[in-house]
Amino acid sequence: MNILECTDIEKSYHQGKVEVQALRGVSLSIEKGGFVALAGPSGSGKTTLLNIMGGLDSADSGRVTVDGNALDEMNQSQLANLRLHKVGFVFQAYNLIPVLSALENVEFVMLLQGVLPIDRRERAKAILDDVGLAGTYDRRPAELSGGQQQRVALARAIVSNPSIVLADEPTANLDSKTGKGLLEMMREMNEKKKVTFIFSTHDHMVMDYARRLVQLRDGQVADDLVKEH
């Protein structure tokens, strides 16, 4: 069963007077429970595709469906609701709220979902424990290492039980040991909770961990390799 479908996705940007075609007719199906890397050099279109998959950006033409929902038929409020309940995001720059503690950052999505305070707190603590951050509940992002901040970002992405987690260069700012630990954590969550993970990356370690590797080049799918489990 496919949880995400991209059909003939086209996307262009204007840089001054120059039009840059980021995506050129990309079609891609992602199976439920997949652990997929979108790889390619800078400018290949992988981050643009990831943002379109999550409804953070819109395609010029083509169609994306997430869990049966066609994104081009949804208004901004519906897209925000989809992102809140179905899609978790892990960004290269962490995107944590600096004035909130680690616990409050993880709770924030559930606050928007209307989860009761006592339930929010219990779930946030449990997920921080799961990613190895027990004892850091009250620390703000500036008091955490890069690896710890990325684990808070991962906890925030998955605490709301999304169907899909989209991770943009999740290991880019981490040393190899920390990056490997994060990837092992994500693969364990993928296997245990059946959350679908889609990464954009040029990190060979992420490509090695992925069970499917989609290579993008010049805004098109150049190769699509499903590995043996």
URPEMO-V900381 format. One record per residue. RES is the residue in one letter. SS is DSSP state (@ for helix, = for strand, . for the rest). Layout:
# URPEMO-V900381
RES;SS, RES;SS
This chain:
# URPEMO-V900381
M;., N;=, I;=, L;=, E;=, C;=, T;=, D;=, I;=, E;=, K;=, S;=, Y;=, H;=, Q;=, G;., K;., V;=, E;=, V;=, Q;=, A;=, L;=, R;=, G;=, V;=, S;=, L;=, S;=, I;=, E;=, K;., G;., G;., F;=, V;=, A;=, L;=, A;=, G;., P;., S;., G;., S;., G;., K;@, T;@, T;@, L;@, L;@, N;@, I;@, M;@, G;., G;., L;., D;., S;., A;., D;., S;=, G;=, R;=, V;=, T;=, V;=, D;., G;., N;=, A;=, L;@, D;@, E;@, M;., N;., Q;@, S;@, Q;@, L;@, A;@, N;@, L;@, R;@, L;@, H;@, K;., V;=, G;=, F;=, V;=, F;., Q;., A;., Y;., N;., L;., I;., P;., V;., L;., S;=, A;@, L;@, E;@, N;@, V;@, E;@, F;@, V;@, M;@, L;@, L;@, Q;@, G;., V;., L;., P;@, I;@, D;@, R;@, R;@, E;@, R;@, A;@, K;@, A;@, I;@, L;@, D;@, D;@, V;., G;., L;., A;., G;., T;., Y;., D;., R;., R;=, P;@, A;@, E;@, L;., S;., G;@, G;@, Q;@, Q;@, Q;@, R;@, V;@, A;@, L;@, A;@, R;@, A;@, I;@, V;., S;., N;., P;., S;., I;=, V;=, L;=, A;=, D;=, E;., P;., T;., A;., N;., L;., D;., S;@, K;@, T;@, G;@, K;@, G;@, L;@, L;@, E;@, M;@, M;@, R;@, E;@, M;@, N;@, E;@, K;@, K;@, K;., V;., T;=, F;=, I;=, F;=, S;=, T;=, H;., D;., H;@, M;@, V;@, M;@, D;@, Y;@, A;., R;., R;=, L;=, V;=, Q;=, L;=, R;=, D;., G;., Q;=, V;=, A;=, D;=, D;=, L;=, V;=, K;., E;., H;.
